[in-house]
């Protein structure tokens, strides 16, 4: 269970936060003074702290400094009733996670605390590289695999982690790039400092630049306060930039300067900020091809690619599938409070026959599905997702790929239909119908999950949303 420490001298705040946020996953501990809060921080070891800037015995900034000195990895959310105070901004520049204005929007607070809990977990839960070491750290996330390619990955992590260099992690979606980034962090000299993960594909360009570099008051519409960016906030720590291939050209330029000089300016500002942050970046895109196409800066690519780790897809290390399956069954059985002791040989055969386009993440989801369906202590083929159960049957059928005559027949017929109809817009019409069928099929496969659908399609979630929005506007 995660733990939230609230330090505030207002009884109604302590009561409301406790009543609103307490759950089976989160316990809330409260303190009404700075001294009590510091003592509880030491004894309770919370995952997140919610701290008021004005306390009866000492300033919130002094409390923040003391708890940050004890463990700078713990996210601290600052609360203030004074919208123009510089105290919260100063705390942010020293490493506070975020700040909120009173009266508190408790829906926004809930979401913020959830994000902070995730960041806390990433910083504190080790990512180790083999199951033997994991037995020494039961709460660790483990990179599993005995295949030669994975053994090379482990050696590479061991060599690069202690060196304070930028690392680029490459691989298909679901291969475990975030785990590798966390392993590099945990084996580095910065492992007592914060670790922060940013998904570059999840934020619009303007928000991503502000999130990373901060902004000055008045920099754009709605910027009514100075905002401290993550590169300034996580000074001394490590930032994981996931999906860096989706970063806009202007943000790429700033990122390049940061890598070269550890300097940047906030959006709308002229003051040069000096920082000390290690960057681990990741992408499932072909950056070299993007450089050739002019969509990714060549100088940034060379800077990132100085030390690269390429993760193999699961289909290229199928010898690890049984090992991964046993590990997921063991960990998920504890999560679901089930006693699953056996996986039948037929299940292993089905799993090894599957192509795993979603890689290790897809395998994890398949085992989770199987455990939910299991009614005995044995995982049988009937427990597996339908697409996995159909693997052997599909494998026995002649393949129908988009490049085969059979696979293209319907497209030929569609094209001929427009030719016979005398259409002068055949290209757009065919592409329009094919894309509609494609999107509908993939979204149906992912049960409407747009993030997973975008990953399977090989496009960004923003691109998928734009296509769906256009179809809605077209009345489809």
DAPE-V790818 format. One record per residue. RES is the residue in one letter. SS is DSSP state (H for helix, E for strand, - for the rest). PSI is psi as a letter, one per 30 degrees, with the letter a starting at -180 (999 if undefined). Layout:
<<RES/SS/PSI> <RES/SS/PSI>>
This chain:
<<X/-/k> <X/E/l> <X/E/k> <X/E/k> <X/E/k> <X/E/k> <X/E/j> <X/-/k> <X/-/g> <X/-/j> <X/H/e> <X/H/e> <X/H/e> <X/H/e> <X/H/e> <X/H/e> <X/H/e> <X/H/e> <X/H/e> <X/H/e> <X/H/f> <X/-/k> <X/-/a> <X/-/f> <X/-/f> <X/E/k> <X/E/k> <X/E/k> <X/E/k> <X/E/l> <X/E/k> <X/-/g> <X/-/l> <X/H/e> <X/H/e> <X/H/e> <X/H/e> <X/H/e> <X/H/e> <X/H/e> <X/H/e> <X/H/e> <X/H/e> <X/H/f> <X/-/i> <X/-/l> <X/-/f> <X/E/k> <X/E/k> <X/E/j> <X/E/k> <X/E/k> <X/-/f> <X/E/j> <X/-/l> <X/-/f> <X/-/f> <X/-/l> <X/E/l> <X/H/e> <X/H/e> <X/H/e> <X/H/e> <X/H/e> <X/H/e> <X/H/e> <X/H/f> <X/H/e> <X/H/e> <X/H/e> <X/-/j> <X/-/f> <X/-/f> <X/-/k> <X/E/k> <X/E/k> <X/E/k> <X/E/k> <X/E/k> <X/E/k> <X/-/f> <X/-/j> <X/-/f> <X/-/g> <X/-/k> <X/-/f> <X/H/e> <X/H/e> <X/H/e> <X/H/e> <X/H/e> <X/H/e> <X/H/f> <X/-/f> <X/-/g> <X/-/l> <X/-/e> <X/E/l> <X/E/l> <X/E/l> <X/E/k> <X/-/k> <X/-/k> <X/-/k> <X/-/j> <X/H/f> <X/H/e> <X/H/e> <X/H/e> <X/H/e> <X/H/e> <X/H/e> <X/H/e> <X/H/e> <X/H/e> <X/H/e> <X/H/e> <X/H/e> <X/H/e> <X/H/e> <X/H/e> <X/H/e> <X/H/e> <X/H/f> <X/-/j> <X/-/k> <X/E/j> <X/E/l> <X/-/g> <X/-/l> <X/H/f> <X/H/e> <X/H/e> <X/H/f> <X/-/f> <X/-/f> <X/-/i> <X/-/f> <X/-/g> <X/-/l> <X/E/k> <X/E/k> <X/-/j> <X/-/k> <X/-/k> <X/-/f> <X/-/k> <X/H/e> <X/H/e> <X/H/e> <X/H/e> <X/H/e> <X/H/e> <X/H/e> <X/H/e> <X/H/e> <X/H/e> <X/H/e> <X/H/e> <X/H/f> <X/H/e> <X/-/f> <X/-/k> <X/-/i> <X/-/l> <X/-/k> <X/E/k> <X/E/k> <X/E/k> <X/E/l> <X/-/l> <X/-/l> <X/-/k> <X/-/g> <X/-/f> <X/-/h> <X/H/e> <X/H/e> <X/H/e> <X/H/e> <X/H/e> <X/H/e> <X/H/e> <X/H/e> <X/H/e> <X/H/f> <X/-/g> <X/-/l> <X/-/f> <X/-/g> <X/-/f> <X/-/g> <X/-/l> <X/-/l> <X/E/k> <X/E/k> <X/E/k> <X/E/k> <X/E/j> <X/-/f> <X/-/f> <X/-/f> <X/-/k> <X/-/l> <X/H/e> <X/H/e> <X/H/e> <X/H/e> <X/H/e> <X/H/e> <X/H/e> <X/H/e> <X/H/f> <X/E/l> <X/E/l> <X/-/l> <X/-/k> <X/-/g> <X/-/f> <X/-/l> <X/-/k> <X/-/f> <X/-/i> <X/-/f> <X/-/l> <X/-/k> <X/E/k> <X/E/k> <X/-/l> <X/H/e> <X/H/f> <X/H/e> <X/H/e> <X/-/h> <X/-/k> <X/-/f> <X/-/a> <X/E/k> <X/E/k> <X/E/j> <X/E/j> <X/E/k> <X/-/h> <X/H/f> <X/H/f> <X/H/g> <X/-/k> <X/-/l> <X/H/e> <X/H/e> <X/H/e> <X/H/e> <X/H/e> <X/H/e> <X/H/e> <X/H/e> <X/H/e> <X/H/e> <X/H/e> <X/H/e> <X/H/f> <X/-/h> <X/E/l> <X/E/l> <X/E/k> <X/-/l> <X/E/k> <X/-/g> <X/-/l> <X/-/f> <X/-/k> <X/E/k> <X/E/k> <X/E/k> <X/-/l> <X/-/i> <X/-/k> <X/E/k> <X/E/k> <X/E/k> <X/E/l> <X/E/l> <X/E/l> <X/-/g> <X/-/l> <X/-/j> <X/H/e> <X/H/e> <X/H/e> <X/H/e> <X/H/e> <X/H/e> <X/H/f> <X/-/g> <X/-/f> <X/-/k> <X/-/k> <X/H/e> <X/H/e> <X/H/e> <X/H/e> <X/H/e> <X/H/e> <X/H/e> <X/-/g> <X/-/e> <X/-/j> <X/E/k> <X/E/k> <X/E/j> <X/-/k> <X/-/k> <X/-/l> <X/H/e> <X/H/f> <X/H/g> <X/-/h> <X/H/f> <X/H/f> <X/H/f> <X/H/e> <X/H/e> <X/H/e> <X/H/e> <X/H/e> <X/H/e> <X/H/e> <X/H/e> <X/H/e> <X/H/e> <X/H/e> <X/H/f> <X/H/e> <X/H/e> <X/H/e> <X/H/f> <X/-/h> <X/-/l> <X/-/i> <X/-/j> <X/-/f> <X/E/k> <X/E/k> <X/-/l> <X/H/e> <X/H/e> <X/H/e> <X/H/e> <X/H/e> <X/H/e> <X/H/e> <X/H/f> <X/H/f> <X/-/k> <X/-/f> <X/-/i> <X/-/f> <X/-/g> <X/H/b> <X/H/e> <X/H/e> <X/H/e> <X/H/e> <X/H/e> <X/H/e> <X/H/e> <X/H/e> <X/H/e> <X/H/e> <X/H/e> <X/H/e> <X/H/e> <X/H/f> <X/-/k> <X/-/f> <X/-/a> <X/-/g> <X/E/k> <X/E/j> <X/-/l> <X/H/e> <X/H/f> <X/H/f> <X/-/l> <X/-/l> <X/H/e> <X/H/f> <X/H/e> <X/H/f> <X/-/f> <X/H/e> <X/H/e> <X/H/e> <X/H/e> <X/H/f> <X/H/f> <X/-/l> <X/-/k> <X/-/k> <X/-/j> <X/-/l> <X/-/f> <X/-/f> <X/-/l> <X/H/e> <X/H/e> <X/H/f> <X/H/f> <X/H/e> <X/H/e> <X/H/e> <X/H/e> <X/H/e> <X/H/e> <X/H/e> <X/H/e> <X/H/e> <X/H/e> <X/H/e> <X/H/e> <X/-/f> <X/-/g> <X/-/k> <X/-/g> <X/-/h> <X/H/e> <X/H/e> <X/H/e> <X/H/e> <X/H/e> <X/H/e> <X/H/e> <X/H/e> <X/H/e> <X/H/e> <X/H/e> <X/H/e> <X/H/e> <X/H/e> <X/H/e> <X/H/e> <X/H/e> <X/H/e> <X/H/e> <X/H/e> <X/-/g> <X/-/h> <X/-/g> <X/-/j> <X/H/e> <X/H/e> <X/H/e> <X/H/e> <X/H/e> <X/H/e> <X/H/e> <X/H/f> <X/-/g> <X/-/l> <X/-/l> <X/H/e> <X/H/e> <X/H/e> <X/H/e> <X/H/e> <X/H/e> <X/H/e> <X/H/e> <X/H/e> <X/H/e> <X/H/e> <X/H/e> <X/H/f> <X/-/f> <X/-/g> <X/-/999>>
